[in-house]
Amino acid sequence: MKQRVLRSRMQGLSLIEVLVSLVIGLIVVGAVLVSYLGSGKTGKVQAAYAEMNENAQIAMTIMNRDLLLAGYAQPTGVSGTTFTRSYSDRPIFGCDKGLDNVIRRNQTAPWDNTVCAVAGADDHVIEVVYEADLTNTVPTAANVPSDCIGNTLPTTVVGTATYYIAHNRFYLSSGASGKSELYCASQQGAAGQPLVDNVEAMRIWYGEANAANPRQIVKYVSASSVSDWGRVLSVRVCLLMKSSEAVLNSEDPLTYLDCDGVERTSADFFVRRAYFTTTTLRNKMAF
């Protein structure tokens, strides 16, 4: 005999229950998807800041090293109570508005006030001068001191002695990719070469002492306001770094502070950050 199945004992899901289950499932999946997308975007922003931190550290390390050597020269004798040296001219020089033309970046003579542009946008450049040798530079294949881009330095003859004087010039220029990069050029006329990319702006201030106390910095000024380059004891550098990709969107904070402390807006959705460093010219501070 077949058993009858009572209708009251039959079980199943109603349409409302199915719809509720689907809604709950969609909410869970949506939450997981939003979390995944958010973590991916956060990772891109963090990677952009990590890249900028690394590039800024490399650029500042390169410039810092040269600034620490500014004015360095081996003693060649004694005159009264002071040492005579192979190089005793100004250790650094700079311009606020760039140079009067591109060729001047690689001119064979040291800079002077006549080659600084007097108008135009901010385009800070700096020249660092010191006696190069086989210990403070990377020797070339000919076992000769090199400049900031690895080229052989020309010789400077004083009496019977031969010296190598580096004139390393740091500035910003657009590379082959169109991005703004930190460049270095040297005195002997070779074309400058890029060192670090995505450096959007560079600002330089000079710590100048007064005549009464030549070892006490009383003010930081731009290059055009330096009254005596021989009294500059330190250099403050700011590099405004830019991410290599646009990782922000309209919902993110788009403001940042530039090298002058002015709040700017990143309309192109690239991340930017200003980095500062101050270097004392130790060859000017020695007692």
Protein Blocks (a to p, Z undefined) as FASTA:
>chain_A
ZZdddfklpgcddfklmmmmmmmmmmmmmmmmmmmmmmmmmmmmmmmmmmmmmmmmmmmm
mmmmmmmmgopacdfbdehjaccdfblcdfbdcdfklpfbfklmmccbdcdfklpcfbdc
ddddddddddddfklpccdfkopacdfkopacddddehjaccddddddddddddfkopac
dddddfkopacddfbghilbdcdddddddfklmmbcfbdcdfklpmblklpcbdcddddd
ddfbdfbdfkbcfbdcdfkopacddfkopacdddddddddfklmpZZ
